[in-house]
Amino acid sequence: VDWFGQPVPYDFIVDVSSAFDRKLEMLACHDSQRAWLRRQHGVDEYLDSCKRWSAERGKVIGTEYGEAFRQHTGHPYPHDNLLLEFLQS
């Protein structure tokens, strides 16, 4: 969701189930980010939130975990969805 509680639009979702445990391990390494989230926002469950959000996206595509992507197509960025083309090749 965005700052206003609205769903964030996405162009496609990638199945990240096979790499999800590793993703959480790497996210947990960001000690400075965790401290900042606690200090600035009173948030300390960011790993649980990541797991919950990824599970929600995974349900959309029928997998355990998914990660959604949205391409900025405004100037000066390319209008072709290069990431999607790469993933499909």
N, C-alpha and C positions, 0 to 999 in steps of 0.2 A: 504494500500500500504506500501511497505517497504521503506527504506532510498533511494532507487534508483527509486522510482515511479512505481515499479512492484507490481502486485497483490500478496498478501501473500496467499500461498496455505493453505487449511484447510481440515480436515478429515470429519467434519460434522458441521451442524448448529442447534442450539437449539432455539425454539420459546421462546422469553423472553417478549412477548407482555404484558402478565398479570402483570409482575413485572417491566416493563420499567420505569414508573413514579417514582417508589421507587428507582430504580437504579440511575436515574438522581438526585434525592434528595440526595442520599448518595454521589454521585460523587461531588455534589456542596458543600459538607461539607469539602472537602479537600482544605482548604484555603491556606495552605503552598504550595501545588502543583500548585494551580492557580498562586500564587505569583511567584513561580519558573518558570512556563511556560511563564509568562509575561516578567520576567527579562531575562531569557536565550534565549527565542525563539521569543519573541514579539507576543505570541499566547494568546488570551483571549477568544476565542470562542469554548473552548473544549467541553462544553455541547452541543452546536449546532453540532459540529463535531461528537460527540458520537451518537446523534440522527440520523444524516445523514447516518453514517456508519451502524448503526443498522437497519435502514430502508432498506438500500441496501441489507444487508444480509437477512432480512425478505422477500424481494421480491423473492429471490432465492428459498425459501421454501414455498412461498405463505402465509406468515403471515405479520403482521404489522411491527414487529421488530424481529430480530434474532441476535444471538451471535455465532460466529464461533470458533471452537476449533481445534487445531492441536497438536497431541501427539508427543513428542520427543521419538523416538524408538531406539536411540543409546545407547551404553553402559553407565551406568549400568542399565538403565531403562527397565522395562518390555516391551516386544514387543506386548503384547496383549493390545488392546485399552480398558482399564479398565473403563474409564469414560463413553464411549459409551455403554459398556455392562451394567453398572449400570443404566444408563438412560433408557435403553430398558427393564430393568427388572421390 
